[in-house]
Amino acid sequence: MGLVKSNFSPELLAIRLNQLGERSSRQILAVMREEADNIVELAKENAPHKDGDLEDAIHAVEDRGGINNRTQITVQVDPAAIDIHGKPVSEYAVIMHEALAPYGTGGYKLDEGSIAKDGGSGKVGGKYMERAMRSRVGEMGKKVKQIVKDSV
């Protein structure tokens, strides 16, 4: 059916686009949540293991702080997490993320717990959060593109 002035209403078009946008936003948010969970799990797998505090502190946080009060999801190390020695886990997390070999600067090497956790896989090391994110961004993009394509 072609676009004919008698069956075209700007109001109907606006409602339809709004509905598509709302449905797409819900689907994209579902993808964001799913991929945030995947990134959390990968970051935990990549993180060094000393006593488990770092792995336990990695999680996703959802809030409405995005543009126009939109939902945003952040994968982070809990800034309030404290290790068994009473120190902030975030301090250890930053040092290990940036300096742990492999993948970091090499200022620190894997300890026995991290070597055992790695089991020869080559996953455990520095840049654990960044590597987790990078490994999922392509798949996340494909999923979002398909949602947009399906809704147009």
Buried (B, 14 or more C-beta within 10 A) or exposed (E): EEEEEEEEEEEEEEEEEEEBEEEBBEBBBEBBBBBBBBBBEBBBBBBBBBEBBBBBBBBBEEEEEEEEEEBBBEBBBBEEBEBEEEEBBBEBBEBBBBBBEBBBEEEBEBEEBBBEBBEEEEBBBBBBBBBBBEBBEEEBEEBBEEBEEEBE
